[in-house]
């Protein structure tokens, strides 16, 4: 890589998208919905007003009405540790090779920002398939059980799990991972142990606002839909997603959809992402969170068929990852922050901020930082930045170019 390297953000015309089209239609396998592990700190309530129905999920009492309800929210991208990061976590737990893992130091610098939010989203790209498998990297990823503890300790409580790596180590591994999350105080979507878990819409309440969280993937590596139990991983198909949105819209104030989509290493949305973003907006989604490309993408408002507006983060980038051949653009990531507000006038999204993050990667040191906290001395040691004369300036410039000017790019103010 030459000094002064600048990435190309435009679409590579011959690069294959994760979604393909035939006769104008997106072809995908059957999708299912899983929402399990409702956390006690996300108290469930009973929305029984016009256009809603009471279900067994909800408590008998309705939250006390107030003039305005507000929920703060943050979202980050793909948590994708490989075997080298796993070995680093092993070294942080005590003696190397002792079979113990501590991933918490990786998230220590970003933890204060995550814990400030009422709801904090992360895409759990790998499964935690069991310590017997151990940390594994590409092409079949696995992380050990301690990663689930570290994610919760950092403050994340909204977990997406439907990705192309969901089934990397088979049915037993994914069931092990789901069981771990079911015991945690989180809202979890994307994979399921049973058809009942997969096919039911489960709203939850926070601060007087009722949410539904949906999660889908374009597919899983090495398997077709018919190869695995139909309820295990949420495939994105139009009929399934439209039906889930209709139910969620009737039951909820806010509908959040996490989509594993797009073209790897491409920041510009591809045709599949644009198609699905419009479909989700037409179905009434309030917020769409994109993952899979491993680079950040733009933020945009998409107008739905009913005149509603849907906020779409086409890609939040990688949150934690490591590449044998690092590329600067893969180390730039983002954190979306906003408030969900409910008042007599309805619900809305306010205080939208995009905060650039850095996935710091050097031998024996893996950390995630807000770009405003990232120092020149750290940048000089990053494996991917050695050929950049001014890495921090490059990161700022690339972030502003990709995300767009409509939303605040928060480089310096406290979060």
Secondary structure, DSSP 4 states (H G I P E B T S, - for coil): --TT-----SPPTTSPPSS-EETTEE--------EE---TTS------STT----TTS-SSPPPP-SEEEEEEEEEEEE---HHHHHHHHHTSSSTTSS----GGGGHHHHHHHHTSSEEEEEE-S----TTT--B-TTS-B--THHHHHHHHHT--EEE--STTTTTTHHHHHHHHHHHHHTSSSEEESB-SSHHHHS----EEETTEEEEEEEEES-BTTB-GGGS-TTTB-B--HHHHHHHHHHHHHH-SEEEEEEE-S-TT--S--HHHHHHHHHHHHTT-SEEEEESSSSB--EEEEE-TTS-EEEEES-B-EEE---SS--HHHHEEEEEEEEEEEETTEEEEEEEEEEEEEEEEETTEEEEEEGGG--HHHHHH-TT-TT-TTHHHHHHHHHHHHH-SSSEE-SSS--
